[in-house]
């Protein structure tokens, strides 16, 4: 489900989901509308860290998203069904909510092609947007359905649904009537076979729910190497390109990790996948996984982060705790064929 740049990718066991453009330019429209939301979110959390999520005001430009003023469990408490904790790599609800408020308006359609337990969908429906998710694993799609039902009981006004299937063939799953109507895609690629997990303490340490499945189904992108993951993600983004309306936005959270001591630069692979899919990279933001208190970052590390960093430092490698995720933002270009409403499936 990602910190100063120097602190990225310290943890091989906790992969997750980074505003300037790659060319140094800024685009018009909803780009960078984060400052007002960020300031109010931070002020409310400083005075009441366990309080309810603020409704997002209009946003102004800031590349750092203060999305961990409250811990993940506090953000999800009462808003998600208890079974949600079983997913190995949950996106912080505040990250999804921030993206939704920044890049859409009420009534817009939001898509998550790898929706997991439905975090993007829940936050979209609570914000008055419609939402559609694709999820490969039936275990997670069932929990996403339960979370959407729970959101409706809490007064969410948007409509949401989940399709069980392989998002690399997303155009065979999504009704053709939705082509060209998606305003925003919010998602995160899976991060290899070792992920967050759930730790329980007692007489012995109990680590569970730390994998997407048993690893036997190699169709799951989580069990491909970086090349295979990037290729599969490119296929998914190509389908999203078709479903997006002209000028629509894609928000992908990603984080590097280490494998056998070597840095795996997933954010760069995501940027490459987006370009190959025909999308234009427009921003690279930072979504904090640490709270901001009195001008200081307060780390919120997981057990896996702490364990990995302690081992690395004991072995002489000066790793740091992860304090952010990269947020990579793309747009679908507006071309003459799309601006006149005649855009096809490509």
Residue, then its C-alpha position, 0 to 999 in steps of 0.5 A: x500500500x511509502x521520507x526524505x529522499x535519503x531515507x528511501x528503501x531501507x527496508x527489504x521486508x516492507x515494500x509499500x506503495x513520491x512536485x516537480x515534473x521530470x522536465x521541471x515544468x508544471x502543468x495547469x489544472x489540478x496539479x499540486x493542489x495539496x497545500x491547503x489540505x495538507x496544512x489543515x490535515x496537519x493542524x487537526x492531527x496535531x490537536x487531535x491525532x485520533x480524531x476523524x478525518x477532515x473533509x478536504x478543502x480546496x487544495x493548493x500546490x505542495x509536493x509533500x503530503x502529510x498522510x501519516x499524522x495518524x497511524x494506519x490502524x487509527x485511520x482504518x479504525x471503524x472505517x474498515x472491517x476488521x478482516x482488512x488487517x489480513x492484507x499484507x500491503x495496505x495503502x494508507x487511507x489518507x494517501x488515497x483520500x488525498x489523491x482523490x480530493x486533489x484530482x477529482x470532483x464529486x461524481x467522478x469515476x475512480x479506478x483501482x486496477x489492483x484494489x486489494x481490500x478496497x482502500x481506494x474504493x472506500x475513500x472514493x465513495x466516502x468522498x462522493x465519487x463512484x469507484x471501480x476496483x479490479x482484484x486478482x485474489x478472491x480473498x481480497x475482493x471479498x474483503x473489499x466488497x465487505x468494506x464497501x458495504x460497511x462504507x454505505x452503512x456509514x453514509x458514503x454517497x458514492x457507488x462502488x464495486x469490485x470485479x474479480x479478475x486479472x487486471x493485465x487484461x482489464x479491457x475484457x473485464x470492464x464494461x465497454x461503456x466506461x471507456x473514456x469515462x475514468x477520471x482518476x486511477x489510484x493504485x500501487x503495484x505489488x512488491x515481491x513475495x515478502x511484504x508487511x504482514x501482521x505481527x502478534x506477540x505472546x509467548x512467541x512471536x507470531x508473524x502471519x498474513x505476510x504474503x498475498x497468497x501461498x506463492x503457488x499462483x505465478x499469475x500474481x504480479x507479486x511473484x514476478x521479478x522486477x522485469x516481469x512486474x514492470x511488464x505486467x504493470x505496463x499492460x495494466x496501465x495501457x488498459x487504464x490509458x484506454x479507460x481514462x478520459x482525455x486529461x485524466x490522471x493516474x496516481x501510483x504509489x511506489x517505493x524502492x526496496x533491497x534484495x540481497x543488499x541491492x537496491x531495487x528501484x521500483x519507482x523508476x520502473x513505474x515511470x518507465x511503465x507509464x511512459x510505455x503505456x502512453x501516459x505523460x509523467x507530470x509530478x513526483x510527490x512524497x507521501x509521508x509515512x511519518x508524522x510531523x510534530x513541532x517541525x520534526x518527523x516522527x517515524x511510524x515504522x513497522x516491525x519489519x522495518x525495525x527488524x531489517x534496519x537493526x540487522x543492517x546496522x548490526x552488519x555495518x550497513x547504515x540504513x535508515x527507516x522508511x519515512x515516505x512513499x513516492x507518489x508518481x503522477x501521470x496524465x493521459x494526453x489530450x489529442x485531436x482524436x480525443x478532444x473531439x470525442x472520437x478517441x478509440x480503444x488505444 
